[in-house]
Every structure is written in C-alpha cells, then in structure tokens.
Amino acid sequence: MKQKIAIIGGGPAGLMAAHHLVGKGFDLHLFESMPSLGRKFLMAGKSGMNLTHNEPLEHFLSRYHDDNNEITKAVNGFTPADIRNWATALGVETFVGSSGRIFPTDFKAAPLLRSWLRHLKAHGLTTHVRHRWTGWDGESLSFDTPNGPHTDSFDAVLFAMGAISWPKLGSDGAWLAPFATKDIQITPFKPSNCGFLRDWSPHFLEKFAGSPIKSVSLRVGDNQTKGDFVITRSGVEGSAIYTHSRALRLELEAHNTATLYIDLSPDRSAEQLHQALTRPKGSKSLSTHLKRATNLPPVKIALLREVLDKDSFTDLSKLARSIKDLPLPLNGMRPIDEAISCAGGVDFDGLDEGLMLKDHPGLFLAGEMLNWDAPTGGYLLTACFATGKRAALGMESWLRRKG
C-alpha cells in the first residue's frame, strides 16, 4: 500500500513541496481552506509576478534574517537559477528586469499557476479545497469541510499554512491554537514589509496624502537603498520602505520611535545643492527660489516644510544638508494583518535538517510558518519555494527509511 501524505496549505511552499513529491509513489493529498489554490501567489503577482532576483547568490542570501542560517541552506538547495528552470519546464519563460528582479515574460502569475496545477494533478496530486484543518483527533487530522467534519490518517504531514498577514487570503494563524496543544515552540509574529506610522499635519495630508515620492535614497543605520515610497494618511509605505522594515521595527521596539533618513536628491551632492541655494534669489520668494535651485517637486518641498522647523528651513546651509539627509521620525507600524509578510513563527531549533519537528516525527513545516524574515523583491517567494522543496525531500527521506 502506498504511504499517504498530507500537505496542509495550497500556497507557494505547499505547492512546491507537492511538486517535489508527485510521481514518487506516494498517495499525495493537498488540503486548502480557501475555495481555490495559490491565492496569495496570485496576489503577489498582481503588480507583476516577481519570482526571484538575479543578484549574486552570496548577496542574495545576505537578505535573509534567520538565526541559524536555515533559510540559506534551503535556498542553496533551490536557487534563483533553479526557480527559472522550474518555470521554463512549466512552459513559462522569465527575464531579468532593470532592477535585477526576475519576472515571467508576461509579468503574470495566473498562467504560471495554471500550468503548475495542471502538472501537479497530471502527476497524481489529489487536491481538497474548502478543507480547513482544525487540529488532531488522536493521531488523525481533523478538517471542517463543505460536507461537515472529517478525519483522516496519514503517514506524514507537511504544514504550510502561512503566517498571519493577509488573513483574507487564508493565512489567518488558526493553526497556532492546535500547535500550542503539542507544546511546539513559536516566536510571536510581528509585522514585516509594511507601512509605518507618522502624524502628518492636516494641511500636508489634505494636499499630499496618496502622493508618491520618487527617486530618493532611504537610510536606516548603515543600510541605504534607492527607490520610491508613498505618503499615506497614516504615514509612509512602499517598496523602498519595506526594505528597511526589520531595522525600523527593531528601533521601534527599543525606543518607541524610529527615524528614517531620506536623501531627496540622490544625484546631487550637498555642496552642489548649497551652491545652488546660496545664489542670489533676487525678488523671488524662498519657495520659488528653492524649487528652481533644486528642481525638487512640490511634494518633496512640502515634506521639507513638514519635517523641519522654521530656522532649519530658512537657513540655506541647513536646508541643503536636510535635502540630503532629512530625518523623518516614525512612531509605529501598520497592523500585522495589513503586512505583506511576518517575522516570527516556529523556531528552527525544534526542527531537524529535513524540517521535521524533532519531538513529533512525521510532522514537517515549510514557508512562512517558520521563523525567518526577508524583504520583498523575490526573496519571500524564493524562501517559500526553497523550504517547500527542503521539507518535501526531508519527508521523502524519512518515509523511505520508515518503510
């Protein structure tokens, strides 16, 4: 009789685990609480399906934050190059964008997901949607299904149900309660890759809420990145902000405030700006002179006025320095259910090399249920794919030994 496997969770990690288990002689079942598979995968591709990144692998791996380098081990086993080959095998070609990010040639997630699901089902995967895992009944798994409660037994189980961000897409953290009954060590979840809070003046909000601030350089500590962000009614958000979310979160935890430093004119030096600002302005107002001397758009000038006191704004030497290094204090983070991802989860200390729980043989984990953190830009998705593969291979090896 075939050994029977359950994969709980139909996101990137669960699907990739299935990809590396189909066709290997197992009775393979995938359970998903939502009406369809890959909903978070599709959401990730809404503005362009960023699969991974093309930078050198050593630099790529430095983006991850996990205490024992377990994500590094997983990604070394399923690299960005492997992801491109996987997509090609499914009939989807990829390309490297100008930022180094890797996309399908049509930028879309849906065609890739459709091809992937066809492949999995053709090779023997049985899927069960609208099946919400609710815990254990003895050694069996319990599910709420459209036809009522259901229990079933499996030789091995892989949990890949995500963290607690984007709960409307299925990652609602409902697994935390049944996991607690087995004393599985979990680091509390915290928001990552999210917006941050700032109290704007009513005048600034009225004119600039929703406005993008483009072509800036953002710094937190010694880490600096170029990009864009958006002024929101509650603060700031955007890809350039998300890159610094971990550092900002740690600063907020330590001091209840965090400071983001903004270079509003990264292509000009402070000296060049100072020379332009100190030229005679004649009868022009300071605002007009500032706009002509710096070529800054209205939203950047307004941000300077919003953050600086009157003396710093009218002192042209201070103003030039502030354009290059504007300190923007932040006082909190947006709620975790709005975050793109989470830090926290099941600690790797309790797992073996195959991502099996040491105290619970036959139970494996992958994806965002695990305790790691990374920025957007293909890093999150790559680690979900990679841990899915690593758990699948660990499960296969364990089952072969078990016989």
NUDRENTI-852902 format. One line per 2 residues: number of its first residue (from 1); their letters; for each residue x, y, z of N, C-alpha, C. Coordinates in steps of 0.05 Angstrom, whole numbers. Example, Ala and Ser with C-alpha at 12.3 -4.5 7.8 and 13.67 -1.06 7.14 Angstrom:
BEGIN
1 = AS = 264:-114:156:246:-90:156:264:-66:156 | 257:-45:142:273:-21:143:258:1:157;
This chain:
BEGIN
1 = MK = 17:-24:0:0:0:0:18:25:0 | 10:45:-15:25:70:-17:25:84:10;
3 = QK = 47:96:17:48:114:40:32:139:34 | 16:148:53:-3:170:49:8:196:61;
5 = IA = 9:217:45:20:243:54:-2:264:52 | -3:282:73:-20:306:72:-2:330:71;
7 = II = -9:349:53:3:376:53:-20:395:60 | -17:410:82:-37:428:91:-29:456:83;
9 = GG = -42:467:63:-36:494:54:-29:494:24 | -45:509:9:-41:509:-21:-28:534:-31;
11 = GP = -9:545:-15:6:568:-24:33:559:-37 | 51:578:-41:76:571:-55:92:549:-42;
13 = AG = 94:549:-15:110:529:-2:97:501:-4 | 71:500:0:57:474:-2:57:463:-30;
15 = LM = 53:481:-49:52:472:-77:80:463:-86 | 101:477:-77:128:468:-85:135:442:-71;
17 = AA = 126:438:-47:130:411:-34:117:390:-51 | 92:395:-59:78:376:-76:93:370:-102;
19 = HH = 105:392:-113:120:389:-138:143:369:-136 | 155:368:-112:178:350:-108:170:323:-97;
21 = LV = 144:319:-93:135:293:-83:118:277:-103 | 106:292:-122:89:278:-141:105:258:-158;
23 = GK = 93:237:-166:106:217:-183:127:200:-169 | 128:201:-143:148:185:-128:136:161:-113;
25 = GF = 111:154:-120:100:130:-109:84:134:-83 | 78:160:-76:62:166:-52:33:171:-59;
27 = DL = 16:168:-40:-12:176:-43:-13:204:-31 | -12:224:-49:-7:252:-41:-32:269:-42;
29 = HL = -39:281:-19:-63:298:-17:-55:326:-7 | -67:346:-20:-63:374:-12:-90:386:-3;
31 = FE = -90:398:21:-114:409:32:-111:440:34 | -132:454:26:-132:483:26:-159:493:38;
33 = SM = -158:512:56:-182:522:69:-198:540:50 | -185:553:31:-199:571:13:-212:556:-11;
35 = PS = -229:570:-26:-242:556:-49:-223:549:-72 | -199:561:-73:-181:555:-94:-152:556:-84;
37 = LG = -133:546:-99:-105:544:-91:-90:569:-100 | -69:575:-86:-50:596:-94:-60:624:-93;
39 = RK = -78:631:-75:-89:658:-75:-69:679:-67 | -51:673:-48:-31:693:-41:-10:695:-63;
41 = FL = -5:673:-77:13:673:-100:2:692:-122 | -24:690:-126:-36:708:-146:-35:737:-137;
43 = MA = -40:742:-111:-38:769:-101:-10:780:-104 | 10:764:-99:38:773:-102:44:781:-130;
45 = GK = 29:769:-149:34:776:-177:16:798:-188 | 0:810:-171:-19:830:-180:-6:853:-194;
47 = SG = 17:862:-184:31:885:-196:56:875:-211 | 56:850:-219:79:839:-233:91:816:-217;
49 = MN = 91:792:-229:99:768:-214:129:767:-211 | 139:778:-189:168:779:-183:175:752:-169;
51 = LT = 186:733:-185:191:707:-175:216:705:-157 | 237:719:-165:262:718:-150:280:741:-160;
53 = HN = 306:739:-154:324:762:-160:350:751:-172 | 362:767:-189:385:757:-205:412:765:-193;
55 = EP = 413:777:-169:438:786:-158:456:762:-151 | 482:766:-147:499:744:-139:488:729:-114;
57 = LE = 490:703:-114:477:687:-93:486:695:-65 | 512:701:-62:521:709:-35:507:734:-25;
59 = HF = 503:754:-43:489:778:-36:459:772:-32 | 448:755:-48:420:747:-46:415:735:-18;
61 = LS = 433:717:-10:429:703:16:431:722:40 | 446:744:36:450:763:58:424:777:65;
63 = RY = 404:776:48:379:790:53:362:776:74 | 368:751:80:351:736:99:360:740:127;
65 = HD = 341:739:145:346:741:174:335:716:187 | 352:696:192:345:673:208:369:665:224;
67 = DN = 365:660:249:388:658:268:407:636:261 | 397:614:250:414:590:245:422:586:216;
69 = NE = 417:607:199:422:605:171:408:582:157 | 384:575:168:369:553:157:357:560:130;
71 = IT = 349:585:126:339:594:100:362:593:80 | 385:601:88:409:599:70:412:571:60;
73 = KA = 411:551:78:413:523:70:392:516:50 | 367:524:55:345:517:38:349:529:10;
75 = VN = 355:555:9:358:569:-16:382:558:-32 | 403:550:-19:425:537:-33:416:511:-47;
77 = GF = 394:499:-37:383:475:-49:362:481:-70 | 354:506:-73:335:514:-94:339:543:-99;
79 = TP = 358:549:-116:369:576:-121:351:591:-140 | 355:617:-143:341:632:-164:344:620:-192;
81 = AD = 367:610:-198:371:597:-224:353:572:-226 | 350:557:-204:333:534:-204:304:542:-208;
83 = IR = 296:564:-197:268:574:-200:263:581:-229 | 282:593:-242:278:600:-271:275:574:-287;
85 = NW = 291:554:-281:290:529:-295:263:515:-290 | 254:517:-265:227:505:-258:205:518:-275;
87 = AT = 206:545:-276:185:559:-292:187:551:-321 | 211:550:-332:214:542:-360:203:515:-366;
89 = AL = 207:496:-347:197:469:-350:167:468:-351 | 154:488:-338:125:491:-338:115:506:-363;
91 = GV = 133:514:-380:126:529:-405:125:559:-402 | 136:569:-380:136:598:-375:164:609:-375;
93 = ET = 170:626:-395:197:638:-396:199:662:-378 | 223:668:-368:227:690:-350:248:709:-361;
95 = FV = 250:733:-349:271:752:-357:279:768:-333 | 302:780:-335:313:797:-314:307:826:-319;
97 = GS = 292:839:-301:286:867:-305:309:885:-298 | 306:911:-303:327:930:-299:337:931:-270;
99 = SG = 319:924:-251:327:925:-223:340:899:-214 | 342:879:-232:352:853:-225:330:833:-217;
101 = RI = 306:843:-214:284:825:-207:277:807:-231 | 268:783:-225:262:763:-246:231:760:-248;
103 = FP = 221:762:-272:192:761:-277:186:741:-300 | 162:729:-300:153:716:-325:152:737:-347;
105 = TD = 155:729:-372:156:748:-394:130:764:-396 | 107:752:-388:82:767:-389:75:781:-362;
107 = FK = 94:779:-343:91:792:-316:68:779:-299 | 54:759:-309:30:749:-296:35:724:-280;
109 = AA = 20:722:-258:22:698:-241:2:676:-250 | -21:684:-260:-42:664:-266:-34:643:-286;
111 = PL = -22:650:-309:-14:629:-328:6:609:-316 | 25:619:-300:44:601:-287:30:583:-267;
113 = LR = 12:594:-251:-3:578:-231:-20:556:-245 | -33:564:-267:-50:544:-281:-33:521:-292;
115 = SW = -10:528:-304:7:507:-315:18:489:-292 | 25:502:-270:35:487:-247:14:467:-236;
117 = LR = -10:477:-232:-31:459:-222:-38:437:-241 | -38:442:-267:-42:421:-287:-21:399:-284;
119 = HL = 4:408:-281:26:390:-278:23:372:-253 | 17:385:-231:14:370:-206:-9:350:-207;
121 = KA = -31:358:-217:-54:340:-219:-49:317:-239 | -35:323:-261:-29:303:-281:-10:282:-270;
123 = HG = 6:290:-250:25:271:-238:16:259:-212 | -9:262:-205:-20:247:-183:-28:261:-158;
125 = LT = -27:288:-158:-35:302:-134:-65:304:-132 | -76:297:-109:-104:300:-103:-108:325:-86;
127 = TH = -125:343:-95:-129:368:-80:-157:369:-67 | -158:382:-44:-183:384:-29:-186:414:-21;
129 = VR = -202:429:-34:-207:457:-27:-230:458:-7 | -232:482:6:-252:486:27:-250:465:49;
131 = HR = -226:456:54:-220:437:76:-202:452:96 | -213:461:118:-198:475:138:-189:456:160;
133 = WT = -162:455:163:-151:438:184:-157:450:211 | -167:434:230:-175:445:256:-160:433:279;
135 = GW = -142:413:273:-126:401:295:-125:371:292 | -118:358:314:-115:330:315:-138:316:330;
137 = DG = -145:293:321:-163:275:335:-147:249:340 | -134:248:363:-114:227:367:-91:231:348;
139 = ES = -85:211:331:-64:214:312:-74:223:284 | -100:225:282:-112:233:256:-114:264:254;
141 = LS = -117:273:230:-122:302:224:-152:307:222 | -161:329:234:-189:337:232:-192:361:213;
143 = FD = -214:360:198:-219:382:179:-249:390:181 | -254:416:177:-281:425:171:-283:426:141;
145 = TP = -304:413:130:-307:412:101:-335:420:93 | -341:425:68:-368:432:59:-388:410:67;
147 = NG = -379:385:71:-397:364:78:-396:357:108 | -385:375:124:-383:371:152:-356:362:162;
149 = PH = -353:357:188:-327:349:198:-317:323:186 | -290:321:183:-278:298:171:-251:293:184;
151 = TD = -244:267:189:-218:260:199:-205:240:180 | -179:240:180:-164:222:163:-136:218:174;
153 = SF = -124:195:168:-97:189:179:-77:189:156 | -52:197:163:-31:199:143:-5:190:155;
155 = DA = 13:180:137:39:171:146:58:195:152 | 53:217:138:69:242:143:52:266:135;
157 = VL = 57:288:149:42:313:144:61:336:141 | 57:352:121:72:377:118:52:401:122;
159 = FA = 59:418:141:43:442:146:56:466:132 | 40:479:115:50:503:100:27:522:98;
161 = MG = 18:532:121:-7:548:123:-1:578:125 | 24:586:123:30:615:124:30:626:152;
163 = AI = 34:652:154:35:666:179:8:678:185 | 7:704:193:-19:716:199:-22:742:185;
165 = SW = -7:747:163:-13:770:147:-31:762:124 | -46:780:113:-66:775:92:-85:753:99;
167 = PK = -99:754:122:-116:732:131:-139:727:111 | -147:747:96:-170:742:77:-161:723:54;
169 = LG = -135:719:51:-126:700:31:-120:673:42 | -125:669:68:-122:643:80:-102:641:103;
171 = SD = -83:660:104:-62:658:125:-72:673:150 | -89:659:165:-102:672:188:-91:663:215;
173 = GA = -71:645:215:-59:637:240:-76:619:257 | -97:607:246:-114:589:262:-99:565:272;
175 = WL = -77:558:259:-61:535:267:-47:539:294 | -45:564:303:-30:569:328:-42:554:352;
177 = AP = -68:553:353:-81:541:376:-76:510:377 | -80:496:355:-74:467:357:-44:461:361;
179 = FA = -27:478:349:2:474:354:9:478:383 | -5:496:396:1:501:425:-5:476:441;
181 = TK = -24:459:433:-31:435:448:-8:415:447 | 10:417:428:33:399:426:59:412:436;
183 = DI = 56:436:448:80:449:460:101:455:439 | 93:462:416:113:469:395:121:498:399;
185 = QI = 148:503:400:159:529:406:154:549:383 | 141:571:389:135:590:368:143:618:378;
187 = TP = 158:633:362:164:661:367:141:678:358 | 130:695:375:106:711:367:111:726:340;
189 = FK = 90:727:324:91:740:299:92:771:302 | 107:783:284:108:813:283:106:821:253;
191 = PS = 95:845:248:92:853:220:119:859:207 | 121:853:182:145:858:166:135:867:138;
193 = NC = 152:882:124:144:892:98:117:905:99 | 116:927:115:90:940:119:94:970:120;
195 = GF = 72:985:122:74:1014:126:81:1022:154 | 90:1046:157:97:1057:183:82:1082:189;
197 = LR = 78:1088:215:61:1110:223:76:1136:227 | 63:1158:219:73:1185:223:50:1203:225;
199 = DW = 50:1221:244:28:1241:247:34:1265:230 | 19:1267:207:23:1290:189:4:1312:198;
201 = SP = 11:1337:190:-6:1359:195:-30:1358:176 | -53:1369:184:-77:1368:167:-72:1381:140;
203 = HF = -56:1403:139:-51:1416:113:-35:1398:95 | -15:1384:105:2:1366:89:-16:1343:79;
205 = LE = -32:1331:97:-49:1309:89:-69:1317:67 | -81:1341:70:-100:1350:50:-89:1351:22;
207 = KF = -64:1360:20:-52:1364:-6:-37:1340:-17 | -26:1323:1:-6:1304:-9:-12:1275:-1;
209 = AG = -33:1269:14:-39:1241:20:-43:1225:-6 | -29:1203:-8:-31:1187:-32:-10:1194:-53;
211 = SP = 6:1214:-48:27:1223:-67:52:1206:-65 | 63:1197:-88:88:1183:-88:112:1202:-85;
213 = IK = 132:1194:-72:157:1208:-70:178:1191:-85 | 186:1200:-108:202:1183:-126:231:1191:-125;
215 = SV = 247:1171:-133:276:1174:-137:289:1186:-113 | 287:1172:-91:300:1180:-66:319:1158:-57;
217 = SL = 335:1164:-37:351:1144:-24:344:1144:6 | 338:1121:16:329:1118:44:351:1104:60;
219 = RV = 355:1114:85:375:1102:102:364:1097:130 | 370:1073:140:366:1067:168:392:1055:179;
221 = GD = 405:1068:198:431:1059:206:451:1061:183 | 465:1040:178:485:1040:156:473:1029:130;
223 = NQ = 448:1021:130:436:1009:106:421:1030:90 | 427:1031:64:416:1051:47:406:1038:21;
225 = TK = 383:1048:12:372:1037:-13:358:1059:-28 | 359:1057:-55:344:1076:-72:317:1065:-79;
227 = GD = 298:1083:-84:272:1074:-93:251:1096:-89 | 226:1087:-87:203:1105:-84:187:1097:-59;
229 = FV = 172:1116:-49:152:1109:-28:128:1127:-31 | 108:1123:-15:83:1137:-17:75:1149:10;
231 = IT = 66:1174:9:54:1187:33:26:1176:36 | 20:1164:59:-7:1155:65:-19:1172:87;
233 = RS = -45:1169:92:-58:1185:112:-47:1178:140 | -36:1154:143:-25:1147:169:5:1147:171;
235 = GV = 19:1152:148:48:1152:149:61:1149:122 | 76:1127:120:90:1121:95:89:1091:89;
237 = EG = 91:1085:63:92:1057:55:105:1055:27 | 110:1031:18:122:1027:-8:146:1010:-8;
239 = SA = 155:1001:-31:176:981:-32:202:990:-19 | 209:1016:-23:234:1026:-11:232:1026:20;
241 = IY = 208:1030:30:203:1029:59:206:1000:69 | 194:982:54:194:954:63:222:943:66;
243 = TH = 240:952:49:268:943:51:279:947:79 | 270:968:92:281:976:118:262:968:141;
245 = SR = 242:952:135:222:946:156:233:933:180 | 251:914:177:263:900:200:278:919:218;
247 = AL = 296:936:206:312:955:222:294:975:236 | 273:985:222:255:1004:234:239:991:257;
249 = RL = 231:966:253:216:952:274:233:948:299 | 258:940:295:276:936:318:281:962:333;
251 = EL = 283:984:318:287:1010:331:262:1018:346 | 239:1013:335:214:1020:349:211:1003:374;
253 = EA = 219:978:373:217:961:397:235:971:419 | 259:981:411:278:990:431:272:1018:442;
255 = HN = 261:1036:425:259:1064:434:231:1076:431 | 212:1060:421:184:1070:415:183:1091:394;
257 = TA = 205:1096:381:206:1114:357:229:1104:339 | 227:1110:314:248:1103:295:251:1126:275;
259 = TL = 275:1129:264:280:1151:246:289:1140:219 | 275:1149:199:282:1143:171:296:1167:159;
261 = YI = 319:1164:148:334:1187:136:330:1186:106 | 322:1209:95:315:1210:66:334:1229:52;
263 = DL = 346:1219:30:360:1236:12:341:1243:-11 | 331:1267:-11:311:1275:-31:323:1282:-58;
265 = SP = 349:1284:-60:363:1290:-85:388:1273:-88 | 386:1247:-91:409:1230:-90:430:1234:-112;
267 = DR = 422:1248:-134:440:1252:-156:456:1278:-154 | 452:1293:-132:467:1318:-128:480:1317:-100;
269 = SA = 503:1328:-97:517:1329:-72:506:1352:-55 | 512:1350:-29:504:1372:-11:517:1398:-19;
271 = EQ = 542:1396:-28:557:1420:-37:544:1433:-62 | 536:1416:-81:522:1426:-105:496:1440:-97;
273 = LH = 481:1427:-79:456:1439:-70:460:1465:-56 | 481:1466:-39:487:1490:-24:494:1513:-43;
275 = QA = 510:1507:-63:518:1528:-82:493:1538:-97 | 476:1520:-105:452:1529:-119:433:1545:-102;
277 = LT = 431:1537:-76:413:1552:-58:423:1579:-50 | 449:1582:-48:461:1607:-39:466:1627:-61;
279 = RP = 459:1621:-86:459:1641:-107:438:1662:-101 | 443:1687:-109:423:1708:-104:396:1701:-115;
281 = KG = 375:1704:-99:349:1697:-108:333:1722:-118 | 345:1745:-115:331:1769:-125:305:1773:-111;
283 = SK = 285:1779:-126:258:1785:-114:241:1760:-111 | 252:1737:-119:236:1712:-118:232:1704:-88;
285 = SL = 209:1692:-83:203:1681:-57:222:1657:-51 | 224:1651:-25:241:1628:-18:231:1602:-31;
287 = ST = 205:1599:-32:193:1575:-44:200:1573:-74 | 197:1595:-88:204:1595:-116:234:1590:-121;
289 = HL = 250:1604:-105:279:1600:-107:287:1571:-101 | 275:1559:-80:280:1532:-73:273:1513:-96;
291 = KR = 250:1517:-108:241:1500:-130:260:1502:-154 | 268:1526:-161:286:1530:-184:314:1521:-179;
293 = AT = 324:1525:-155:351:1517:-148:355:1487:-146 | 335:1473:-136:338:1445:-130:323:1426:-150;
295 = NL = 304:1437:-165:287:1421:-183:271:1400:-168 | 267:1405:-142:250:1386:-126:221:1390:-133;
297 = PP = 205:1368:-135:176:1372:-140:162:1382:-115 | 138:1392:-117:123:1403:-95:121:1385:-70;
299 = VK = 117:1359:-75:114:1341:-52:140:1339:-35 | 163:1340:-48:188:1339:-33:193:1365:-18;
301 = IA = 186:1387:-30:189:1412:-16:170:1414:8 | 146:1404:3:126:1403:25:135:1385:48;
303 = LL = 148:1363:41:158:1345:62:180:1359:78 | 197:1374:65:217:1390:80:204:1409:99;
305 = RE = 184:1423:90:170:1442:107:156:1428:130 | 145:1404:125:131:1389:145:149:1380:167;
307 = VL = 173:1372:160:191:1359:180:210:1379:194 | 219:1400:179:239:1418:190:225:1441:206;
309 = DK = 239:1451:226:229:1476:239:236:1500:221 | 225:1523:228:227:1546:211:257:1554:207;
311 = DS = 272:1553:229:300:1561:227:316:1543:208 | 311:1517:209:325:1498:192:317:1502:163;
313 = FT = 292:1509:159:282:1512:131:293:1538:118 | 296:1559:134:306:1584:123:336:1587:123;
315 = DL = 350:1571:139:379:1571:139:388:1553:115 | 399:1566:94:404:1551:69:425:1530:72;
317 = SK = 444:1533:89:464:1512:94:451:1488:107 | 434:1493:127:420:1471:140:400:1458:120;
319 = LA = 388:1474:104:368:1464:85:382:1445:65 | 405:1453:55:420:1436:36:427:1409:49;
321 = RS = 435:1410:74:442:1385:88:417:1368:92 | 395:1381:98:370:1367:103:359:1354:78;
323 = IK = 363:1366:55:354:1354:30:368:1328:26 | 393:1327:34:410:1302:31:405:1282:53;
325 = DL = 395:1291:76:393:1272:99:371:1281:117 | 346:1280:107:323:1290:122:314:1269:142;
327 = PL = 314:1275:168:305:1256:188:275:1256:190 | 263:1232:185:234:1230:188:227:1211:211;
329 = PL = 219:1222:234:212:1205:257:186:1189:251 | 186:1164:259:162:1147:256:155:1136:284;
331 = NG = 129:1132:288:120:1124:315:105:1098:317 | 106:1082:296:93:1056:298:91:1042:271;
333 = MR = 79:1019:271:76:1003:247:46:999:241 | 39:994:216:12:987:209:6:959:220;
335 = PI = -20:953:224:-27:927:236:-17:903:220 | -12:881:234:0:858:222:-17:846:200;
337 = DE = -43:849:202:-60:837:181:-59:853:155 | -45:876:155:-40:891:130:-12:886:119;
339 = AI = 4:873:135:32:869:127:34:849:104 | 54:853:87:59:834:65:69:807:76;
341 = SC = 85:809:98:95:784:110:99:789:140 | 108:768:153:113:769:182:140:759:189;
343 = AG = 151:769:211:173:756:225:161:740:247 | 176:719:256:166:701:276:155:675:265;
345 = GV = 148:657:282:138:631:274:151:609:289 | 149:585:278:160:561:291:191:563:289;
347 = DF = 204:559:311:234:562:312:248:538:300 | 269:543:285:284:522:272:298:504:293;
349 = DG = 302:513:317:315:496:337:300:471:342 | 274:471:337:257:448:342:255:430:318;
351 = LD = 269:436:296:267:421:271:293:407:264 | 291:385:250:316:372:240:323:382:213;
353 = EG = 343:370:200:353:380:174:332:378:152 | 313:361:156:292:358:136:267:374:142;
355 = LM = 269:392:162:247:409:171:224:393:184 | 232:371:196:213:355:212:215:363:241;
357 = LK = 193:365:255:193:371:284:206:348:299 | 227:355:314:243:334:328:225:319:348;
359 = DH = 207:333:361:191:320:381:165:307:370 | 161:310:344:137:300:332:143:287:305;
361 = PG = 156:264:305:163:251:279:140:249:260 | 146:256:235:126:255:214:112:281:209;
363 = LF = 117:301:226:105:328:221:127:347:211 | 122:358:188:142:376:175:130:404:171;
365 = LA = 147:424:167:138:451:163:153:465:141 | 140:484:128:153:500:107:140:527:105;
367 = GE = 154:545:92:143:572:85:142:591:109 | 122:608:110:121:630:129:112:621:157;
369 = ML = 106:596:161:101:586:188:127:585:204 | 150:585:190:176:584:202:186:611:210;
371 = NW = 204:612:229:214:638:240:237:649:224 | 231:666:204:251:679:188:239:705:178;
373 = DA = 256:722:166:246:748:157:262:755:132 | 250:770:113:263:778:89:248:801:76;
375 = PT = 261:818:60:247:839:46:232:828:22 | 216:845:10:203:838:-16:224:839:-38;
377 = GG = 216:832:-62:234:833:-85:242:806:-94 | 225:786:-88:230:758:-96:242:741:-74;
379 = YL = 251:754:-52:264:739:-30:244:723:-14 | 220:734:-9:200:719:6:191:694:-10;
381 = LT = 185:698:-35:175:676:-51:196:655:-55 | 221:663:-59:243:644:-63:246:626:-38;
383 = AC = 245:638:-14:248:622:10:224:603:15 | 200:612:7:177:594:9:180:570:-10;
385 = FA = 188:576:-34:194:554:-53:215:535:-41 | 237:547:-32:260:531:-23:255:515:1;
387 = TG = 240:526:21:233:510:44:213:488:38 | 195:494:18:177:473:9:192:449:-3;
389 = KR = 212:455:-19:228:433:-31:243:418:-9 | 256:433:9:272:421:30:255:403:48;
391 = AA = 231:412:55:213:395:72:204:371:56 | 198:374:30:190:351:14:211:330:13;
393 = LG = 236:338:8:258:319:7:263:306:34 | 260:322:56:262:311:83:241:290:88;
395 = ME = 216:296:79:194:278:83:199:252:67 | 207:255:43:212:231:26:234:213:39;
397 = SW = 256:226:48:277:210:60:267:196:85 | 252:210:102:242:198:127:223:175:121;
399 = LR = 206:178:102:187:157:95:201:133:83 | 222:138:67:236:115:55:250:99:78;
401 = RK = 261:113:97:274:99:119:254:84:136 | 230:96:139:210:84:156:199:59:142;
403 = G = 198:59:116:189:36:101:159:31:101;
